[in-house]
Amino acid sequence: ALSLNPNAIDLIEKNLDKVSWSGLSSNPNAINILRQNVPNVYWRELASNPSNYVIDRNATNILASHVALSDVVPVFV
């Protein structure tokens, strides 16, 4: 899927209405897009994203407002 392709960020940014947010949440080059579209983030997929370290501790407040904390295992540094 295109959303998983780290080299397709420019194309993805122009077509956010067609994005697989689950796949994009795993894309290491999509962190900026994810930070701007937090309600669409799949937190379980983000936890496996090698670039998730750029999501700061403030994201826990955002996370709590969008999903049940018991449903995810967030990875924050």
Salt bridges, closest charged atoms under 4 A:
ASP17 OD2 - LYS18 NZ 3.52
ASP56 OD2 - ARG35 NH2 3.51
